[in-house]
Amino acid sequence: MTTEPLLLRAHRLDDRVAVVTGAGSGIGRATAQVLAAAGALVVCADIDGPAARRTAAGIGGSAAALDVADRAAVFALLETTAAEHGRLDILCNIAGIIRTGLVVDVQEADLDAVLGVNFKGTFHACQCAARIMSAQGGGSIVNTASGAIDSATPEIMSYSVSKAAVVQLTRNLAAEVGRYGVRVNAVAPGLVRTAMTARHYLLPDGSVDQAARAAAEKPLRRMSPLGLIGDPEDIAHAVHYLVSDAARFVTGQILRPNGGVAMPW
Ligand SMILES: NC(=O)c1ccc[n+]([C@@H]2O[C@H](COP(=O)([O-])OP(=O)(O)OC[C@H]3O[C@@H](n4cnc5c(N)ncnc54)[C@H](O)[C@@H]3O)[C@@H](O)[C@H]2O)c1
């Protein structure tokens, strides 16, 4: 017997039922694509319904328009998915937003919006999925933090706080549901080229200002021993590992796919 079937088996997700939030764009879209390529049945959820449908159409999955900040809607989607398929094996909480501003200028509405999507949205989905997965005797959840948890980057306090809260939620939940066979981990990506980060260098006509992009990426590129900026697939493969049986012994962990950047603060 070769070792290949063994290796493949640990990474296959055949017939596993997965929900991916933020699947309409960037890291969420790439994750939905990678999980589907590994055999999972993927429900692509995003507040941008047409974008979720485009991702789903490309991978033979299904789509749902979902605002993760809407607790009732999150519960409805996860419970319906579990009822339709008989189980819910994988949840990837990837939807996220960012608002910038100095701490002294942050508006309460912006703080609420960021915490509402990034932290409470993740919390709602974790709570519902953890109940379903605990009852069925297993499952895997991956949340999305950020390199911002390791730094004091100016002007993104609300975002950084929301992601630090996601880390603690991940660790607490992992400690509580491990006994039911449920694993809970997070990724903390470094800088990745997506719509979220393109705001630094996109011109009004949608084209890329190459000089602005190089300037925005330069500090992170210099901090990376690899000299790399991430693509969405780099994070998707890390998520895939965490949800697969290859990570059977891994829970409560924060995986940092970030080109080796060690934050200075
Ligand atoms: N791009 C990076 O450098 C980077 C770094 C670290 C962490 N992250 C995190 O990765 C995740 C994905 O970000 P991305 O870079 O792919 O950004 P993106 O803007 O390309 O994708 C975010 C997706 O989330 C969806 N979304 C936003 N609000 C939502 C809501 N209320 N309900 C459901 N869906 C919602 C958007 O419609 C979009 O499709 C986010 O949580 C982000 O904070 C990104």
The ligand as a Gaussian input file, in Angstrom:
#p B3LYP/6-31G(d) Opt

LIG

0 1
 N       -7.511000      40.794000       3.263000
 C       -6.718000      40.789000       4.320000
 O       -5.560000      41.263000       4.261000
 C       -7.190000      40.208000       5.616000
 C       -6.240000      40.064000       6.638000
 C       -6.655000      39.521000       7.845000
 C       -7.966000      39.147000       8.027000
 N       -8.864000      39.297000       7.019000
 C      -10.235000      38.859000       7.279000
 O      -10.612000      37.930000       6.302000
 C      -12.028000      37.953000       6.140000
 C      -12.354000      38.067000       4.672000
 O      -11.904000      39.318000       4.214000
 P      -11.469000      39.594000       2.702000
 O      -10.149000      40.231000       2.748000
 O      -11.689000      38.380000       1.877000
 O      -12.502000      40.753000       2.352000
 P      -13.599000      40.921000       1.221000
 O      -14.124000      42.289000       1.415000
 O      -13.042000      40.527000      -0.102000
 O      -14.705000      39.837000       1.615000
 C      -15.549000      40.004000       2.735000
 C      -16.882000      39.391000       2.393000
 O      -17.707000      39.469000       3.560000
 C      -18.997000      39.871000       3.156000
 N      -19.703000      40.513000       4.256000
 C      -19.467000      41.746000       4.802000
 N      -20.339000      41.996000       5.769000
 C      -21.136000      40.901000       5.875000
 C      -22.229000      40.557000       6.698000
 N      -22.705000      41.429000       7.613000
 N      -22.806000      39.351000       6.542000
 C      -22.348000      38.497000       5.611000
 N      -21.336000      38.776000       4.772000
 C      -20.732000      39.961000       4.917000
 C      -18.748000      40.830000       2.002000
 O      -19.920000      41.012000       1.197000
 C      -17.616000      40.142000       1.270000
 O      -18.090000      39.232000       0.303000
 C      -12.523000      39.096000       7.000000
 O      -13.002000      38.600000       8.230000
 C      -11.281000      39.924000       7.212000
 O      -11.353000      40.697000       8.388000
 C       -8.505000      39.821000       5.821000

